[in-house]
Amino acid sequence: MSSSHTQLVYHLVFSTKDRRPLITPKLQAELYPYFGGIIKDQRGKLLDVGGVEDHVHIVASLHPTTSVAEMIRLLKSNSSKWIRERRDFGRWLGWQTGYGAFSVSTSQVAAVRRYVVSQRPHHRKLDYKHEYLLLLKKHGIDYNERYLWE
């Protein structure tokens, strides 16, 4: 085959340090497009982003040369630096160390995008810890709860 063809869509989830409510509406309005710029710089495409005060969900297609771990590293480090430099967003503690990354089949992209953009109403019923545990179980990911929240 003389060319490569990929469809690499991921649902990425990560939280603020200690799950503190640091993502204000003002920050959110600028942070989400900033994430899009980082993803675009890596030849990927931001499909949707959503979240609440203590975590974000991103649906993105990634270029095959960019690993999920590298994309997460870039999203977290670049956005933390940018937020700290701005100073008008208040004191920024950073992002929690870990993350969730879930592959999304083409048939489920629309449903995952709807889920991601409806985070605010979703979290009126379910907190982040329970939501994240459900995501891990849904995707068949083994975990030790002892190490999830450190």
C-alpha positions in Angstrom: 0.0 0.0 0.0 1.5 3.4 -1.0 -0.3 5.5 1.6 -1.6 5.2 5.2 -5.2 5.8 6.3 -6.2 6.1 9.9 -9.3 7.0 12.0 -7.9 7.5 15.5 -10.5 9.2 17.7 -10.1 9.4 21.5 -12.1 10.5 24.5 -9.6 12.1 26.8 -10.4 12.9 30.4 -8.3 14.6 33.1 -8.8 16.7 36.2 -7.4 19.6 38.0 -4.9 18.9 40.8 -6.8 17.4 43.7 -10.0 17.9 41.7 -10.2 21.5 42.8 -12.8 23.7 41.1 -10.4 25.9 39.3 -11.9 26.0 35.8 -14.1 29.1 35.9 -16.5 30.0 33.1 -14.0 32.7 32.0 -11.1 30.2 31.9 -13.2 27.6 30.2 -14.2 30.0 27.4 -10.5 30.5 26.5 -9.1 27.1 27.6 -11.2 25.0 25.3 -10.0 26.8 22.1 -6.5 26.7 23.4 -6.7 22.9 23.6 -7.9 23.0 20.0 -4.8 24.9 19.0 -2.5 22.4 20.7 -4.2 19.5 19.0 -4.1 21.3 15.6 -0.4 22.0 16.0 0.1 18.2 16.3 -1.9 17.6 13.1 -4.9 16.4 15.0 -8.5 17.8 15.1 -10.5 18.8 18.2 -14.0 17.4 17.7 -15.5 18.6 21.0 -14.6 19.6 24.5 -16.6 19.9 27.7 -16.3 19.7 31.4 -17.0 21.4 34.7 -15.0 23.2 37.3 -12.7 20.2 38.2 -12.2 18.3 35.0 -12.3 18.3 31.2 -13.4 15.9 28.5 -11.9 16.1 25.0 -12.9 14.2 21.9 -10.2 14.5 19.3 -8.8 12.7 16.3 -5.0 12.4 16.6 -2.4 12.1 13.9 -0.9 8.6 13.8 2.6 10.0 14.7 1.3 11.5 18.0 0.9 9.2 20.9 -2.0 9.7 23.3 0.6 10.1 26.1 2.4 12.8 24.2 -0.8 14.6 23.4 -1.9 14.6 27.1 1.6 15.8 28.1 1.3 18.7 25.6 -2.2 19.6 26.6 -1.5 19.7 30.3 2.0 21.3 30.3 1.2 24.0 27.6 -2.2 24.9 29.1 -0.7 25.1 32.7 2.1 27.4 31.5 -0.4 29.6 29.6 -2.9 29.8 32.5 -0.1 30.8 34.9 1.2 33.4 32.6 -2.2 35.0 32.2 -2.7 35.7 36.0 -6.2 37.0 35.3 -7.6 33.5 35.8 -6.5 33.3 39.5 -4.2 30.9 41.2 -3.6 27.8 39.1 -2.4 24.6 40.8 -2.1 22.5 37.7 -3.6 19.3 36.4 -3.7 15.9 38.3 -1.0 13.5 37.2 -3.1 10.8 35.6 -5.7 10.8 32.8 -8.1 8.6 31.0 -7.9 7.9 27.3 -10.6 5.8 25.6 -10.7 4.9 21.9 -13.9 5.8 20.2 -15.3 3.7 17.3 -16.7 5.6 14.3 -20.2 4.4 15.1 -19.9 6.0 18.6 -18.3 9.3 17.8 -21.6 11.3 17.7 -22.8 9.8 21.0 -19.5 10.5 22.8 -19.5 14.1 21.5 -23.0 14.6 22.8 -21.9 13.2 26.2 -18.9 15.5 26.3 -20.7 18.7 25.5 -23.5 17.9 28.1 -21.2 17.7 31.1 -22.8 20.4 33.1 -26.3 18.8 33.3 -24.7 15.4 33.6 -22.8 16.4 36.7 -25.9 17.6 38.5 -26.6 13.9 39.0 -23.1 12.4 39.2 -19.8 13.6 40.6 -16.4 13.2 38.8 -15.3 10.2 40.8 -18.3 8.1 40.0 -18.3 9.2 36.4 -14.7 8.2 36.0 -15.2 4.8 37.7 -18.1 4.2 35.3 -15.9 5.1 32.3 -13.3 2.7 33.4 -15.8 -0.1 33.9 -17.5 0.6 30.6 -14.2 0.3 28.8 -13.1 -2.8 30.7 -10.1 -1.2 32.2 -8.7 -2.8 35.4 -7.8 -0.4 38.1 -6.9 -0.2 41.8 -9.0 2.5 43.3 -6.3 3.1 45.9 -4.2 4.7 43.2 -6.9 6.5 41.3 -7.1 9.7 43.3 -3.6 10.4 44.4 
